[in-house]
Amino acid sequence: MLKSFKELRENLLVEKDIKSFKVGKNVVKITANKNKFAVFINGEKLDDSFTSAGEAEKNAKDFIKLMGEELDL
């Protein structure tokens, strides 16, 4: 069966957005790349070696708590 253009394009995307939320004034975005999850805080990549979205979210919140509410990344 032939794949549609949309299906082919989605397969080429490396990272897919999973979740976005705010912690204080900081914007957190979690993306997935195959079986690894990455965390971006205010557009800057924190890490990309998490095994689940829940682990990535917890680590992002812990990082912001450690660094304080105001981050200038």
C-alpha positions, 0 to 999 in steps of 0.5 A, spaced: 500 500 500 502 506 498 503 511 503 500 518 503 505 524 503 503 526 510 505 519 512 511 520 509 513 527 512 511 525 519 516 519 518 521 524 516 520 528 523 526 527 527 522 530 534 515 530 535 512 535 541 509 531 546 508 536 552 508 543 553 507 547 560 509 553 564 513 552 571 513 559 574 515 564 568 519 558 564 516 554 558 518 547 558 517 543 552 518 535 552 519 532 545 520 525 543 525 522 538 524 514 537 525 512 544 528 518 547 525 524 550 528 531 550 527 537 555 527 544 553 527 550 558 525 557 554 528 554 548 534 551 550 535 543 550 536 541 558 538 534 556 535 528 551 537 522 554 530 521 558 527 514 557 519 516 559 515 523 558 514 522 566 521 522 567 523 528 563 517 532 566 520 531 573 527 532 571 525 539 568 521 541 574 527 539 579 532 543 575 527 549 575 526 548 582 534 548 584 536 554 579 530 558 582 524 560 578 527 565 574 532 562 569 536 566 563 538 560 559 
